[in-house]
Amino acid sequence: MTYAPHRSAPPLVEDVGDVEDDFWLEPGTSVLRAKLWIAGGIIAVVALISFGVWAVVTADHRPTAVTTNVPGGAMAGHFEFAVDGVRCGLDSVGPDGMEQRATGHFCLLDVSVKNAGTEPELFDSGSQRVYDKNGVAYAAADQAAVFLNDHSSTLLNEIAPGATVTGVLPFDVPTDVELVEVSVHGALSTPGVRITLPPAG
């Protein structure tokens, strides 16, 4: 009987390609995940900054000082602004077939504006706000303002230094609110003045 020496089985060797794949998979995955996290962080920061800019631009810049409506007008930037009357209850304004209809009703402020500066300036009707007794703000209705100020030398044109123009600022407000003051600005980004409104006629 011949004795054959026992030989142990050869060790198992993993395929080199599999080892290399396993070796590089985790680091590559980590780098990819890091890039995704960075990209997501950048997007979040940009979104927050954009929201902040939007909030600043659209914020209600309501002045703290309040004045009564006085002859000669209150100063707002380079403009002297006076309210000559308040009319409410209009359902629409504008020519037939092109009417601008209110969701509530239009309240119209008859105003006079003087340029007290030394340069021609445009009075920005869109920067003006009215407030009800609960402090809710309402912006001027721009399209209605075009219809109501379609004559020459109005609020929609540049006002020459020393010149005074008259016009109408329309506001679309709910029918059950009572307007108590107007916030007047030379521009929305500039300090303005709050003027107590006379009762609506």
Contacts in CASP RR format, 6 or more apart in sequence:
PFRMAT RR
TARGET T0000
AUTHOR 0000-0000-0000
METHOD contacts of the structure
MODEL  1
MTYAPHRSAPPLVEDVGDVEDDFWLEPGTSVLRAKLWIAGGIIAVVALIS
FGVWAVVTADHRPTAVTTNVPGGAMAGHFEFAVDGVRCGLDSVGPDGMEQ
RATGHFCLLDVSVKNAGTEPELFDSGSQRVYDKNGVAYAAADQAAVFLND
HSSTLLNEIAPGATVTGVLPFDVPTDVELVEVSVHGALSTPGVRITLPPA
G
60 129 0 8 1.000
60 137 0 8 1.000
61 183 0 8 1.000
61 185 0 8 1.000
61 188 0 8 1.000
61 189 0 8 1.000
61 192 0 8 1.000
62 129 0 8 1.000
62 131 0 8 1.000
62 137 0 8 1.000
62 183 0 8 1.000
62 194 0 8 1.000
63 183 0 8 1.000
63 185 0 8 1.000
63 191 0 8 1.000
63 192 0 8 1.000
63 193 0 8 1.000
63 194 0 8 1.000
64 194 0 8 1.000
65 193 0 8 1.000
65 194 0 8 1.000
66 181 0 8 1.000
66 194 0 8 1.000
66 195 0 8 1.000
66 196 0 8 1.000
67 74 0 8 1.000
67 193 0 8 1.000
67 194 0 8 1.000
67 195 0 8 1.000
67 196 0 8 1.000
68 195 0 8 1.000
68 196 0 8 1.000
69 82 0 8 1.000
69 83 0 8 1.000
69 195 0 8 1.000
69 196 0 8 1.000
69 197 0 8 1.000
69 198 0 8 1.000
70 82 0 8 1.000
71 82 0 8 1.000
72 80 0 8 1.000
72 82 0 8 1.000
72 114 0 8 1.000
73 80 0 8 1.000
73 81 0 8 1.000
73 82 0 8 1.000
73 112 0 8 1.000
73 114 0 8 1.000
74 80 0 8 1.000
74 81 0 8 1.000
74 82 0 8 1.000
74 184 0 8 1.000
74 193 0 8 1.000
74 195 0 8 1.000
75 81 0 8 1.000
75 116 0 8 1.000
75 193 0 8 1.000
76 184 0 8 1.000
76 185 0 8 1.000
76 186 0 8 1.000
76 190 0 8 1.000
76 192 0 8 1.000
76 193 0 8 1.000
77 185 0 8 1.000
77 186 0 8 1.000
77 190 0 8 1.000
77 191 0 8 1.000
77 192 0 8 1.000
78 115 0 8 1.000
78 116 0 8 1.000
78 117 0 8 1.000
78 121 0 8 1.000
78 186 0 8 1.000
79 113 0 8 1.000
79 114 0 8 1.000
79 115 0 8 1.000
79 116 0 8 1.000
79 121 0 8 1.000
79 123 0 8 1.000
79 159 0 8 1.000
79 184 0 8 1.000
79 186 0 8 1.000
80 113 0 8 1.000
80 114 0 8 1.000
80 116 0 8 1.000
80 164 0 8 1.000
81 111 0 8 1.000
81 112 0 8 1.000
81 113 0 8 1.000
81 184 0 8 1.000
81 193 0 8 1.000
81 195 0 8 1.000
82 111 0 8 1.000
82 112 0 8 1.000
82 113 0 8 1.000
83 109 0 8 1.000
83 110 0 8 1.000
83 111 0 8 1.000
83 182 0 8 1.000
83 195 0 8 1.000
83 197 0 8 1.000
83 198 0 8 1.000
84 110 0 8 1.000
84 111 0 8 1.000
84 112 0 8 1.000
84 166 0 8 1.000
85 109 0 8 1.000
85 110 0 8 1.000
85 198 0 8 1.000
85 201 0 8 1.000
86 107 0 8 1.000
86 108 0 8 1.000
86 109 0 8 1.000
86 110 0 8 1.000
86 179 0 8 1.000
86 197 0 8 1.000
86 198 0 8 1.000
86 199 0 8 1.000
86 200 0 8 1.000
86 201 0 8 1.000
87 107 0 8 1.000
87 108 0 8 1.000
87 110 0 8 1.000
87 200 0 8 1.000
87 201 0 8 1.000
88 105 0 8 1.000
88 106 0 8 1.000
88 107 0 8 1.000
88 108 0 8 1.000
88 173 0 8 1.000
88 179 0 8 1.000
88 200 0 8 1.000
88 201 0 8 1.000
89 105 0 8 1.000
89 106 0 8 1.000
89 107 0 8 1.000
89 175 0 8 1.000
90 102 0 8 1.000
90 105 0 8 1.000
90 106 0 8 1.000
90 108 0 8 1.000
91 101 0 8 1.000
91 102 0 8 1.000
91 105 0 8 1.000
91 106 0 8 1.000
92 99 0 8 1.000
92 100 0 8 1.000
92 101 0 8 1.000
92 102 0 8 1.000
92 106 0 8 1.000
93 99 0 8 1.000
93 100 0 8 1.000
93 106 0 8 1.000
93 144 0 8 1.000
93 147 0 8 1.000
93 148 0 8 1.000
93 170 0 8 1.000
94 100 0 8 1.000
94 144 0 8 1.000
94 147 0 8 1.000
94 148 0 8 1.000
95 147 0 8 1.000
98 147 0 8 1.000
100 141 0 8 1.000
100 143 0 8 1.000
100 144 0 8 1.000
100 147 0 8 1.000
102 141 0 8 1.000
102 172 0 8 1.000
103 172 0 8 1.000
104 172 0 8 1.000
104 173 0 8 1.000
104 174 0 8 1.000
104 175 0 8 1.000
105 172 0 8 1.000
105 173 0 8 1.000
105 175 0 8 1.000
106 141 0 8 1.000
106 144 0 8 1.000
106 170 0 8 1.000
106 171 0 8 1.000
106 172 0 8 1.000
106 173 0 8 1.000
107 130 0 8 1.000
107 170 0 8 1.000
107 171 0 8 1.000
107 173 0 8 1.000
107 179 0 8 1.000
107 200 0 8 1.000
108 148 0 8 1.000
108 168 0 8 1.000
108 169 0 8 1.000
108 170 0 8 1.000
108 171 0 8 1.000
109 130 0 8 1.000
109 168 0 8 1.000
109 169 0 8 1.000
109 170 0 8 1.000
109 171 0 8 1.000
109 182 0 8 1.000
109 197 0 8 1.000
110 166 0 8 1.000
110 167 0 8 1.000
110 168 0 8 1.000
111 155 0 8 1.000
111 166 0 8 1.000
111 167 0 8 1.000
111 168 0 8 1.000
111 169 0 8 1.000
112 164 0 8 1.000
112 165 0 8 1.000
112 166 0 8 1.000
112 167 0 8 1.000
113 123 0 8 1.000
113 155 0 8 1.000
113 159 0 8 1.000
113 164 0 8 1.000
113 165 0 8 1.000
113 166 0 8 1.000
113 167 0 8 1.000
114 159 0 8 1.000
114 162 0 8 1.000
114 163 0 8 1.000
114 164 0 8 1.000
115 121 0 8 1.000
115 123 0 8 1.000
115 159 0 8 1.000
115 160 0 8 1.000
115 161 0 8 1.000
115 162 0 8 1.000
115 163 0 8 1.000
115 164 0 8 1.000
116 162 0 8 1.000
117 161 0 8 1.000
117 162 0 8 1.000
118 161 0 8 1.000
119 161 0 8 1.000
120 158 0 8 1.000
120 159 0 8 1.000
120 160 0 8 1.000
120 161 0 8 1.000
121 158 0 8 1.000
121 159 0 8 1.000
121 186 0 8 1.000
122 157 0 8 1.000
122 158 0 8 1.000
122 159 0 8 1.000
123 155 0 8 1.000
123 159 0 8 1.000
123 165 0 8 1.000
123 186 0 8 1.000
124 185 0 8 1.000
124 186 0 8 1.000
124 187 0 8 1.000
124 188 0 8 1.000
125 140 0 8 1.000
125 142 0 8 1.000
125 145 0 8 1.000
125 155 0 8 1.000
125 156 0 8 1.000
125 169 0 8 1.000
126 139 0 8 1.000
126 140 0 8 1.000
126 142 0 8 1.000
126 145 0 8 1.000
126 188 0 8 1.000
127 185 0 8 1.000
127 186 0 8 1.000
127 187 0 8 1.000
127 188 0 8 1.000
128 139 0 8 1.000
128 140 0 8 1.000
128 169 0 8 1.000
128 182 0 8 1.000
128 183 0 8 1.000
128 184 0 8 1.000
128 185 0 8 1.000
129 137 0 8 1.000
129 138 0 8 1.000
129 139 0 8 1.000
129 140 0 8 1.000
129 182 0 8 1.000
129 183 0 8 1.000
130 137 0 8 1.000
130 138 0 8 1.000
130 171 0 8 1.000
130 173 0 8 1.000
130 179 0 8 1.000
130 181 0 8 1.000
130 182 0 8 1.000
130 183 0 8 1.000
130 197 0 8 1.000
131 137 0 8 1.000
131 138 0 8 1.000
131 179 0 8 1.000
131 180 0 8 1.000
131 181 0 8 1.000
131 182 0 8 1.000
131 183 0 8 1.000
131 194 0 8 1.000
132 138 0 8 1.000
132 173 0 8 1.000
132 177 0 8 1.000
132 178 0 8 1.000
132 179 0 8 1.000
132 180 0 8 1.000
133 177 0 8 1.000
133 178 0 8 1.000
133 180 0 8 1.000
134 177 0 8 1.000
136 177 0 8 1.000
137 183 0 8 1.000
138 171 0 8 1.000
138 172 0 8 1.000
138 173 0 8 1.000
138 179 0 8 1.000
139 171 0 8 1.000
140 169 0 8 1.000
140 170 0 8 1.000
140 171 0 8 1.000
141 170 0 8 1.000
141 171 0 8 1.000
141 172 0 8 1.000
144 170 0 8 1.000
144 172 0 8 1.000
145 155 0 8 1.000
145 156 0 8 1.000
145 168 0 8 1.000
145 169 0 8 1.000
145 170 0 8 1.000
146 156 0 8 1.000
148 167 0 8 1.000
148 168 0 8 1.000
148 170 0 8 1.000
149 155 0 8 1.000
149 156 0 8 1.000
149 167 0 8 1.000
149 168 0 8 1.000
153 163 0 8 1.000
153 165 0 8 1.000
154 165 0 8 1.000
154 166 0 8 1.000
154 167 0 8 1.000
155 165 0 8 1.000
155 167 0 8 1.000
155 168 0 8 1.000
155 169 0 8 1.000
157 165 0 8 1.000
159 165 0 8 1.000
169 182 0 8 1.000
171 179 0 8 1.000
173 179 0 8 1.000
178 200 0 8 1.000
179 197 0 8 1.000
179 200 0 8 1.000
180 196 0 8 1.000
180 197 0 8 1.000
181 194 0 8 1.000
181 195 0 8 1.000
181 196 0 8 1.000
181 197 0 8 1.000
182 194 0 8 1.000
182 195 0 8 1.000
182 197 0 8 1.000
183 192 0 8 1.000
183 193 0 8 1.000
183 194 0 8 1.000
183 195 0 8 1.000
184 192 0 8 1.000
184 193 0 8 1.000
184 194 0 8 1.000
184 195 0 8 1.000
185 191 0 8 1.000
185 192 0 8 1.000
186 192 0 8 1.000
END
